[in-house]
């Protein structure tokens, strides 16, 4: 579950949004309030907020978002419990509060509004409220056996690592087995294996590098693996073509029927990688020893 929080000044507008019936909104929690309609709730907030006119951002707005899977099974009552536990974690138990659930999107989420001004006229300290909201939501998720942010992040990391390895394996197969000599043939070979290679071209119409789209994920070439930077890919294609010296590298490349210049950094990187490979081959074969 993810928790987000901030202080706001537009109380009425926000509560109106929370109660938006086009989003199938329902009240899941209400505390120290008699009304149920946005104008009534806003007026009740205002009456207390009059006790502290110095505080302009006098309402706290939170969004509590369980994971998509958790949101599907959480009942209205459980969402109310989740909200109440969050309020307690934040130390807001004795303040006016109203919470609405929205189920209009794939992710069920709760909009919670709490009066920042207490019945004693004191304003709630909102320092680092964003971070504190995250931590409070994390604690509530653990208490209720819901998926935490850290668990979501670990799962995403596992998934992206798996996808990056798959892209790297496909790239290696294409380079080692098919041995394309041109950028277009490399792009086609990767596309045939469901990996979309997306050239990155700047405003000056110069090729800067590549991105890879595969399995719903999109990575910069260097994010997939350091061996797949734009410079190394282009250097490999040049070697497949028989180019072994940096001075033989052209300043442009054919890409999808068009001539595209190489960006300065990319051209330098290609040259460096060709030199490194040449030196390594010389050492491996004992040339110059």
Kinemage of the C-alpha trace (Angstrom):
@kinemage 1
@onewidth
@group {chain A} dominant
@subgroup {mainchain}
@vectorlist {calphas} color= white
{ca unk a 1} P 0.000 0.000 0.000
{ca unk a 2} L 1.136 3.530 -0.805
{ca unk a 3} L 0.302 6.602 1.263
{ca unk a 4} L 0.574 10.193 0.035
{ca unk a 5} L -0.191 13.319 2.037
{ca unk a 6} L -0.071 17.102 1.850
{ca unk a 7} L -1.652 20.228 3.310
{ca unk a 8} L -4.183 22.061 1.132
{ca unk a 9} L -6.227 25.271 1.209
{ca unk a 10} L -9.075 24.298 -1.164
{ca unk a 11} L -11.086 22.197 1.301
{ca unk a 12} L -14.482 22.385 -0.373
{ca unk a 13} L -13.232 21.596 -3.878
{ca unk a 14} L -11.244 18.607 -2.641
{ca unk a 15} L -14.124 17.136 -0.678
{ca unk a 16} L -16.370 17.613 -3.725
{ca unk a 17} L -13.848 15.592 -5.719
{ca unk a 18} L -13.749 12.891 -3.047
{ca unk a 19} L -17.548 12.578 -3.192
{ca unk a 20} L -17.629 12.428 -7.013
{ca unk a 21} L -20.423 9.989 -7.840
{ca unk a 22} L -19.046 9.463 -11.351
{ca unk a 23} L -16.231 7.619 -9.632
{ca unk a 24} L -18.641 5.407 -7.634
{ca unk a 25} L -17.521 7.149 -4.448
{ca unk a 26} L -18.636 5.854 -1.040
{ca unk a 27} L -17.953 7.180 2.439
{ca unk a 28} L -15.810 4.609 4.241
{ca unk a 29} L -14.937 6.660 7.325
{ca unk a 30} L -16.308 9.724 9.110
{ca unk a 31} L -15.240 11.155 12.461
{ca unk a 32} L -16.540 14.134 14.459
{ca unk a 33} L -18.869 15.085 11.606
{ca unk a 34} L -22.669 15.184 11.382
{ca unk a 35} L -23.083 15.928 7.665
{ca unk a 36} L -22.537 13.596 4.730
{ca unk a 37} L -22.734 16.010 1.793
{ca unk a 38} L -19.651 18.043 0.710
{ca unk a 39} L -21.142 21.494 1.555
{ca unk a 40} L -22.111 20.279 5.039
{ca unk a 41} L -18.721 18.699 5.698
{ca unk a 42} L -16.882 21.768 4.392
{ca unk a 43} L -18.921 24.039 6.666
{ca unk a 44} L -18.197 21.858 9.707
{ca unk a 45} L -14.484 21.979 8.884
{ca unk a 46} L -14.730 25.783 8.458
{ca unk a 47} L -16.329 26.332 11.841
{ca unk a 48} L -13.340 24.724 13.575
{ca unk a 49} L -10.828 26.363 11.210
{ca unk a 50} L -12.101 29.779 12.310
{ca unk a 51} L -10.248 29.146 15.568
{ca unk a 52} L -6.947 29.519 13.689
{ca unk a 53} L -7.119 32.043 10.848
{ca unk a 54} L -3.317 32.229 10.547
{ca unk a 55} L -3.154 28.757 9.015
{ca unk a 56} L -4.030 29.011 5.317
{ca unk a 57} L -3.469 25.393 4.271
{ca unk a 58} L -5.839 24.169 6.940
{ca unk a 59} L -6.884 20.764 5.585
{ca unk a 60} L -4.820 17.601 5.271
{ca unk a 61} L -5.346 15.558 2.115
{ca unk a 62} L -4.239 11.921 1.921
{ca unk a 63} L -4.484 9.202 -0.697
{ca unk a 64} L -4.237 5.592 0.459
{ca unk a 65} L -3.656 3.162 -2.397
{ca unk a 66} L -3.587 -0.597 -1.758
{ca unk a 67} L -2.050 -2.710 -4.525
{ca unk a 68} L -4.357 -3.643 -7.374
{ca unk a 69} L -4.746 -7.183 -6.028
{ca unk a 70} L -5.415 -6.074 -2.437
{ca unk a 71} L -7.869 -3.418 -3.607
{ca unk a 72} L -10.024 -6.002 -5.368
{ca unk a 73} L -10.715 -7.934 -2.164
{ca unk a 74} L -10.953 -5.146 0.416
{ca unk a 75} L -14.530 -4.506 1.519
{ca unk a 76} L -15.963 -1.116 2.439
{ca unk a 77} L -15.596 -2.035 6.124
{ca unk a 78} L -11.977 -3.101 5.693
{ca unk a 79} L -11.170 0.137 3.884
{ca unk a 80} L -12.726 1.994 6.807
{ca unk a 81} L -10.520 0.036 9.211
{ca unk a 82} L -7.489 0.740 7.051
{ca unk a 83} L -8.275 4.463 7.150
{ca unk a 84} L -8.828 4.474 10.911
{ca unk a 85} L -5.506 2.715 11.511
{ca unk a 86} L -3.753 5.224 9.247
{ca unk a 87} L -5.275 8.145 11.155
{ca unk a 88} L -4.041 6.657 14.416
{ca unk a 89} L -0.529 6.166 12.987
{ca unk a 90} L -0.498 9.837 11.994
{ca unk a 91} L -1.740 10.999 15.407
{ca unk a 92} L -4.942 12.519 14.013
{ca unk a 93} L -7.542 10.605 16.054
{ca unk a 94} L -9.182 13.658 17.631
{ca unk a 95} L -9.762 15.671 14.488
{ca unk a 96} L -12.603 15.893 12.024
{ca unk a 97} L -12.097 13.478 9.166
{ca unk a 98} L -13.931 12.099 6.147
{ca unk a 99} L -12.784 9.390 3.717
{ca unk a 100} L -14.156 8.255 0.365
{ca unk a 101} L -13.282 5.193 -1.685
{ca unk a 102} L -12.921 5.435 -5.461
{ca unk a 103} L -13.231 2.225 -7.450
{ca unk a 104} L -13.378 3.833 -10.894
{ca unk a 105} L -9.868 2.782 -11.888
{ca unk a 106} L -7.937 -0.489 -11.804
{ca unk a 107} L -6.548 0.580 -8.431
{ca unk a 108} L -9.015 1.035 -5.587
{ca unk a 109} L -7.914 4.024 -3.512
{ca unk a 110} L -9.135 6.109 -0.577
{ca unk a 111} L -9.249 9.904 -0.455
{ca unk a 112} L -8.994 11.031 3.158
{ca unk a 113} L -9.494 14.624 4.334
{ca unk a 114} L -8.640 15.636 7.881
{ca unk a 115} L -9.092 19.038 9.491
{ca unk a 116} L -5.601 20.308 10.190
{ca unk a 117} L -7.016 22.565 12.913
{ca unk a 118} L -7.918 20.785 16.125
{ca unk a 119} L -10.763 21.663 18.452
{ca unk a 120} L -8.157 23.503 20.542
{ca unk a 121} L -7.370 25.784 17.605
{ca unk a 122} L -3.875 24.366 17.097
{ca unk a 123} L -2.619 23.428 13.645
{ca unk a 124} L -1.230 19.956 13.075
{ca unk a 125} L 2.515 19.980 12.315
{ca unk a 126} L 2.768 19.001 8.634
{ca unk a 127} L 6.568 18.821 8.455
{ca unk a 128} L 7.685 15.942 6.195
{ca unk a 129} L 4.054 14.884 5.902
{ca unk a 130} L 4.696 13.136 2.593
{ca unk a 131} L 7.353 10.853 4.056
{ca unk a 132} L 5.406 10.309 7.270
{ca unk a 133} L 2.359 9.299 5.214
{ca unk a 134} L 4.446 6.691 3.408
{ca unk a 135} L 5.727 5.224 6.662
{ca unk a 136} L 2.264 5.208 8.261
{ca unk a 137} L 0.783 3.422 5.246
{ca unk a 138} L 3.625 0.890 5.386
{ca unk a 139} L 2.880 0.142 9.056
{ca unk a 140} L -0.863 -0.210 8.419
{ca unk a 141} L -0.219 -2.567 5.505
{ca unk a 142} L 1.928 -4.785 7.739
{ca unk a 143} L -0.709 -4.790 10.503
{ca unk a 144} L -3.475 -5.791 8.087
{ca unk a 145} L -1.430 -8.314 6.118
{ca unk a 146} L -1.478 -6.209 2.952
{ca unk a 147} L 1.300 -5.832 0.422
{ca unk a 148} L 3.777 -3.144 1.448
{ca unk a 149} L 5.629 -0.668 -0.765
{ca unk a 150} L 8.909 -2.515 -0.167
{ca unk a 151} L 7.362 -5.793 -1.281
{ca unk a 152} L 6.013 -4.126 -4.424
{ca unk a 153} L 9.430 -2.617 -5.130
{ca unk a 154} L 11.162 -5.978 -4.645
{ca unk a 155} L 8.688 -7.664 -6.988
{ca unk a 156} L 9.187 -4.968 -9.613
{ca unk a 157} L 12.963 -5.278 -9.272
{ca unk a 158} L 12.725 -9.052 -9.718
{ca unk a 159} L 10.500 -8.651 -12.777
{ca unk a 160} L 12.687 -6.013 -14.431
{ca unk a 161} L 15.846 -8.039 -13.746
{ca unk a 162} L 14.243 -11.038 -15.434
{ca unk a 163} L 13.179 -8.951 -18.438
{ca unk a 164} L 16.620 -7.339 -18.778
{ca unk a 165} L 18.265 -10.767 -18.791
{ca unk a 166} L 15.872 -11.953 -21.486
{ca unk a 167} L 16.673 -8.915 -23.661
{ca unk a 168} L 20.401 -9.460 -23.114
{ca unk a 169} L 20.130 -13.138 -24.114
{ca unk a 170} L 18.213 -12.251 -27.293
{ca unk a 171} L 20.759 -9.542 -28.124
{ca unk a 172} L 23.644 -11.990 -27.602
{ca unk a 173} L 21.987 -14.597 -29.807
{ca unk a 174} L 21.424 -12.055 -32.587
{ca unk a 175} L 25.002 -10.762 -32.419
{ca unk a 176} L 26.691 -14.184 -32.096
{ca unk a 177} L 24.516 -16.206 -34.457
{ca unk a 178} L 22.947 -13.878 -36.999
{ca unk a 179} L 25.829 -11.389 -36.905
{ca unk a 180} L 24.032 -8.403 -38.477
{ca unk a 181} L 26.220 -5.892 -40.280
{ca unk a 182} L 23.849 -2.953 -40.370
{ca unk a 183} L 21.706 -1.192 -37.826
{ca unk a 184} L 18.542 -1.940 -39.804
{ca unk a 185} L 19.293 -5.674 -39.934
{ca unk a 186} L 19.993 -5.678 -36.195
{ca unk a 187} L 16.704 -3.906 -35.489
{ca unk a 188} L 14.808 -6.388 -37.705
{ca unk a 189} L 16.455 -9.406 -36.073
{ca unk a 190} L 15.558 -8.136 -32.624
{ca unk a 191} L 12.002 -7.282 -33.733
{ca unk a 192} L 11.534 -10.862 -35.022
{ca unk a 193} L 12.221 -11.969 -31.446
{ca unk a 194} L 9.698 -9.501 -29.987
{ca unk a 195} L 12.257 -6.929 -28.863
{ca unk a 196} L 11.639 -3.454 -30.248
{ca unk a 197} L 14.796 -1.390 -30.631
{ca unk a 198} L 13.986 2.319 -30.427
{ca unk a 199} L 16.736 4.641 -31.710
{ca unk a 200} L 17.139 7.836 -29.672
{ca unk a 201} L 17.540 10.783 -32.026
{ca unk a 202} L 18.047 14.331 -30.761
{ca unk a 203} L 16.678 17.574 -32.218
{ca unk a 204} L 19.710 17.917 -34.463
{ca unk a 205} L 18.721 14.607 -36.080
{ca unk a 206} L 21.736 12.829 -34.589
{ca unk a 207} L 21.640 9.297 -33.233
{ca unk a 208} L 22.366 9.321 -29.505
{ca unk a 209} L 21.703 5.726 -28.512
{ca unk a 210} L 18.925 3.158 -28.135
{ca unk a 211} L 16.061 2.054 -25.953
{ca unk a 212} L 14.608 -1.456 -25.797
{ca unk a 213} L 10.903 -2.222 -25.461
{ca unk a 214} L 10.024 -5.770 -24.452
{ca unk a 215} L 7.285 -7.412 -22.410
{ca unk a 216} L 5.707 -4.087 -21.479
{ca unk a 217} L 9.034 -2.699 -20.209
{ca unk a 218} L 11.139 0.080 -21.677
{ca unk a 219} L 14.862 0.445 -20.894
{ca unk a 220} L 17.797 2.504 -22.063
{ca unk a 221} L 20.335 0.234 -23.736
{ca unk a 222} L 22.855 0.715 -20.931
{ca unk a 223} L 20.163 -0.137 -18.350
{ca unk a 224} L 19.737 -3.570 -19.882
{ca unk a 225} L 23.448 -4.328 -19.517
{ca unk a 226} L 26.662 -2.347 -19.795
{ca unk a 227} L 27.658 -4.518 -22.765
{ca unk a 228} L 24.629 -3.153 -24.622
{ca unk a 229} L 25.423 0.552 -24.638
{ca unk a 230} L 24.887 2.339 -27.944
{ca unk a 231} L 28.632 2.548 -28.543
{ca unk a 232} L 29.181 -1.159 -28.023
{ca unk a 233} L 26.262 -2.177 -30.225
{ca unk a 234} L 27.444 0.050 -33.071
{ca unk a 235} L 31.049 -1.105 -32.608
{ca unk a 236} L 29.943 -4.744 -32.874
{ca unk a 237} L 28.018 -3.992 -36.079
{ca unk a 238} L 31.100 -2.240 -37.469
{ca unk a 239} L 33.303 -5.246 -36.672
{ca unk a 240} L 30.774 -7.576 -38.322
{ca unk a 241} L 31.179 -5.375 -41.415
{ca unk a 242} L 34.955 -5.796 -41.267
{ca unk a 243} L 35.753 -2.354 -39.894
{ca unk a 244} L 38.646 -2.654 -37.464
{ca unk a 245} L 39.969 0.916 -37.244
{ca unk a 246} L 38.242 3.959 -35.700
{ca unk a 247} L 39.161 6.130 -38.729
{ca unk a 248} L 37.100 3.822 -40.938
{ca unk a 249} L 33.908 4.608 -39.031
{ca unk a 250} L 31.582 6.895 -40.921
{ca unk a 251} L 29.913 9.940 -39.428
{ca unk a 252} L 26.420 8.730 -40.359
{ca unk a 253} L 24.371 5.535 -40.503
{ca unk a 254} L 21.427 4.271 -42.525
{ca unk a 255} L 18.368 3.935 -40.339
{ca unk a 256} L 14.991 2.838 -41.718
{ca unk a 257} L 15.780 4.198 -45.160
{ca unk a 258} L 17.163 7.514 -43.907
{ca unk a 259} L 20.655 8.811 -43.277
{ca unk a 260} L 21.184 9.807 -39.671
{ca unk a 261} L 24.334 11.400 -38.292
{ca unk a 262} L 26.015 9.898 -35.251
{ca unk a 263} L 25.993 11.993 -32.104
{ca unk a 264} L 29.450 13.100 -30.941
{ca unk a 265} L 29.348 11.016 -27.760
{ca unk a 266} L 28.110 7.954 -29.625
{ca unk a 267} L 30.796 8.258 -32.307
{ca unk a 268} L 33.486 8.598 -29.629
{ca unk a 269} L 32.110 5.593 -27.760
{ca unk a 270} L 32.122 3.466 -30.940
{ca unk a 271} L 35.755 4.375 -31.611
{ca unk a 272} L 36.805 3.566 -28.040
{ca unk a 273} L 35.070 0.187 -28.149
{ca unk a 274} L 36.715 -0.743 -31.451
{ca unk a 275} L 40.127 0.196 -30.019
{ca unk a 276} L 39.502 -1.826 -26.846
{ca unk a 277} L 38.465 -4.869 -28.854
{ca unk a 278} L 41.473 -4.544 -31.141
{ca unk a 279} L 43.866 -4.272 -28.183
{ca unk a 280} L 42.230 -7.217 -26.447
{ca unk a 281} L 42.499 -9.361 -29.592
{ca unk a 282} L 46.163 -8.429 -29.903
{ca unk a 283} L 46.854 -9.408 -26.293
{ca unk a 284} L 44.894 -12.661 -26.599
{ca unk a 285} L 46.804 -13.688 -29.734
{ca unk a 286} L 50.166 -12.570 -28.394
{ca unk a 287} L 50.751 -9.915 -31.064
{ca unk a 288} L 53.375 -7.395 -29.999
{ca unk a 289} L 54.698 -9.556 -27.135
